Amino acid sequence: MDRQMISAIAHQDHPIAAPLSDESVRRVLGQALPTGPGRLLDLGCGRGEWLVRALTGRPELYADGVDTDGGALAEAAAAAAEAGVADRLELHAGDAAEFAGGDPYDLVLSVGATHAFGGLGPTLAAARRHLAPGGAVLVGDGFWEREPGPATLDAGFEPGEYTALATTVDRVVADGWAPVYGHVSTLEEWDEYEWCWTGTLTRWAADNPGDPGAADAVKAAEEHRRAWLHGYRGTLGFLTLVLRAT
């Protein structure tokens, strides 16, 4: 079973593919969305959950989503149709870092997708290229809650992969951005996300014992759970920021 399929199954019970609760997503979107008509762009939209939630109840908003995962885009299209917003959402299959776009956007999102650009700085640089004057960026990325020890590094992380919360924000500000809102995911949000990630895969494998991918799903869940509980739990944090260009 390939990585994209494992991720698709793992996120079925937690469609926001990041450690944020539904209430946190609602609050962050409330701070980020334009007050009137506007255009949104999600770079690395996955299943389109952020965009579908943003468009629901806001008929004056239109959006584009970009992702390399065709299966995730198909799920995004289905979710948009179910929510009644498909006519205002255009999905694009391709590399988010290479997306040309068209007219500038009033809100550019990229939550949990900075790996597609090579880090937080390059992600913000890409967002800036698509941003309309006075627009906002909503970005989510990791940071170190504390200095990573051997157990965290053994889980597959590099010491310089992230920085402390204060350093992360300082670098964003130095790069020409003004934070207008932020959310630091709680340990409860992290645990909910990780239990859903590992549990959904485990349950899927138990419900589909004859599927050729069942063993891969179990292995992925076990490895992820071990890395989380014995490695990065309490060390890796997640920060979501709403930014304006300065």
Buried (B, 14 or more C-beta within 10 A) or exposed (E): BEEEBBBBBBBBBBBBBBBBBEEBBEBBBEBBBBEEEBBBBBBBBBBBBBBBBBBEEBEEBBBBBBBBBEBBBBBBBEBBEEBEBBEBBEBBEEBBBEBEBEEBBBBBBBBBBBEBBEEBEEBBBBBBEBBBEEBBBBBBBBBBBEEBEEBBBBBEBEEEBBBBBEEBBEBBEEBEBEEEBBBBBBEEBBBBBBBBBBBBBBBBBEEEEEEEBBEBBBBBBEEBBEBBBEBBBEBBBBBBBBBBBE
